[in-house]
Every structure is written in C-alpha cells, then in structure tokens.
Amino acid sequence: MPNLFTLIGSAWRFYRKQPALTPVVVWFLFLPLTAINILARMIRPPLSGVMIPGTYDGMIAPSPSALLLFLPTIFVLSLIAIWGTACILLVGKRIIHSKAGRSRTSFSAVRKDALSYVFPLLLTGILRGCFMFFWTLLFIVPGIIYGIRTIFYEVVVVAEDLRYRTALQRSKQVVRGHSWRVLFYILGLSLLLFIPATIIATIVDLIIVNVNHRMLPLSDIVSAASMSFATMIYLLANIDLYGKLKKARPQHVEG
C-alpha cells in the first residue's frame, strides 16, 4: 500500500492532466462554498448588539423569514457542491479503471454526465448517516467501524454505478480486513489537506478582522478556495486508495 504523500502526489499529477477539473472546482465547489460562507456569516447572530470579530459590520440578527430564505438557499448550494463532487469522481474514476483511450473530457460533458449522480450521492449519504446513527446508539464502536467501512460510498456510487445499500455493502466488502488501515489513511489525508487549508483561512480571517471588517468577504473567498482545492485532491486520493484496496480484495456485489 502507498504512503500518504504518494497518494497526494498521484492525485496532484492526475489533476494536472485533466483540464476539466479546474472549471469543475471553480464552478461547483469554490463559488457555492464562497456563497455558503458568506450566508453563514450573515446569519450568525450578534450578542447584545456588540460587533463580533469575524462577522460583517452592521449585521443584525436574522429574522425567522430570513432564515426560511437562507436555509433553502444553502441547501441548493450544497446540492451544487454535491454535483461538483460527482464531477470530480466521474473524471477521477479513470484512476481505477482502464486508462487506455481518451483521457480528457470537456467540462460540459462532465457536468452533464455527473448530474444523474447528484441525488444518488445525497440519498446514499443520508442512508449511511441513518445507519451510523442507529449503530452508534446501540453500540458506539460498531457504529464507528461501520462509518469507516462505508467511507468509500461516494466512489462506489460514481465509479461502479452502485447505489444506496448496494453501494454501502460494496464499500464494506472492499474495506473489510483493512478497517484500521483505512482509518489511518483517511485521518492522514484529512490532516495533510484540510488542516493547512483551515490554518490559511483562519490566518486570513484574523488579519482582516484586525484591519478592516468590510474586507471579510475576502476571507470567505480564501477559505472557499483552499477548502475546494483540498476537497478535490482528497477525493482523487480516495479514489486511488479505493482502487488499490479493490485490487487487493476483488469482490462482487449481487442485487
């Protein structure tokens, strides 16, 4: 099995060979995340009318009607981000499938083909969350193990065109026997990719808070940019890791 830096390096090299991924990250991750960051900051209520560091100057507590508008908007933006995830997985599945033939796909073709995976990804994720919740209520450790074993459900939904419980079962079959190793990889990738992105966003936010509150949207832009890029590399590394586990334990799911 490769080390963490090998996975990240392979994901980076794959990204550089796929020009369709850049507009995917910009349109389906960066822009929605920027809007979500701005909306989340706007609806963060102030305390006793005092300006809070990290909130927009002159912000007032949102009314219930404003929340009714914000929440559906955030949901729609989240769906767009899931669409972006599907696009990345659709392009990235070449890592585990045959690399022969055409290796580049247009942005328009990717976004069109990925659209059909948005709701399967959403519903499979909700189903997984429900199973994890009930397992955790009954037995905490089995709930954690279930979460680890089904971590690749997104890859399975797009790369193998399996959905819902079948996708979860497929992920469990591939991970079984490697649960703690997979946990190490997932935690390692998260630390190496998302912690630096979070640190960058936090530093920029603190600098802007102490300079000019009116520039806070810049902090949201930097945060969205760093997290979008980290998410893209993380997904590609996950696909590569899944492919290597799959080769080590080839199995098929029936039904």
URSUL-V33356 format. One record per backbone hydrogen bond with DSSP energy under -1.0 kcal/mol. CO is the residue of the C=O (numbers start at 1). NH is the residue of the N-H. If there is no record, write none. Layout:
CO;NH + CO;NH
This chain:
3;7 + 4;8 + 5;9 + 6;10 + 7;11 + 8;12 + 9;13 + 10;14 + 11;15 + 12;16 + 15;18 + 18;21 + 20;24 + 21;25 + 22;26 + 23;27 + 24;28 + 25;29 + 25;30 + 26;31 + 29;33 + 30;34 + 31;35 + 32;36 + 33;37 + 34;38 + 35;39 + 36;40 + 37;41 + 38;42 + 39;43 + 47;50 + 52;55 + 56;59 + 63;67 + 64;68 + 65;69 + 66;70 + 67;71 + 69;73 + 70;74 + 71;75 + 72;76 + 73;77 + 74;78 + 75;79 + 76;80 + 77;81 + 78;82 + 79;83 + 80;84 + 81;85 + 82;86 + 83;87 + 84;88 + 85;89 + 86;90 + 87;91 + 88;92 + 89;93 + 91;94 + 92;95 + 93;97 + 106;110 + 107;111 + 108;112 + 109;113 + 110;114 + 114;117 + 115;118 + 117;121 + 118;122 + 119;123 + 120;124 + 121;125 + 122;126 + 123;127 + 124;128 + 125;129 + 126;130 + 127;131 + 128;132 + 129;133 + 130;134 + 131;135 + 132;136 + 133;137 + 134;138 + 135;139 + 139;143 + 140;144 + 141;145 + 142;146 + 143;147 + 144;148 + 145;149 + 146;150 + 148;151 + 150;153 + 152;156 + 153;157 + 154;158 + 155;159 + 156;160 + 156;162 + 163;166 + 164;168 + 165;169 + 166;170 + 167;171 + 168;172 + 169;173 + 170;174 + 171;175 + 172;176 + 175;178 + 178;182 + 179;183 + 180;184 + 181;185 + 182;186 + 183;187 + 184;188 + 185;189 + 186;190 + 187;191 + 188;192 + 189;193 + 190;194 + 190;195 + 193;197 + 194;198 + 195;199 + 196;200 + 197;201 + 198;202 + 199;203 + 200;204 + 201;205 + 202;206 + 203;207 + 204;208 + 205;209 + 206;210 + 208;212 + 212;215 + 213;216 + 215;218 + 216;220 + 217;221 + 218;222 + 219;223 + 220;224 + 221;225 + 222;226 + 223;227 + 224;228 + 225;229 + 226;230 + 227;231 + 228;232 + 229;233 + 230;234 + 231;235 + 232;236 + 233;237 + 234;238 + 235;239 + 236;240 + 237;241 + 238;242 + 239;243 + 240;244 + 241;245 + 242;246 + 243;247 + 244;248 + 245;249
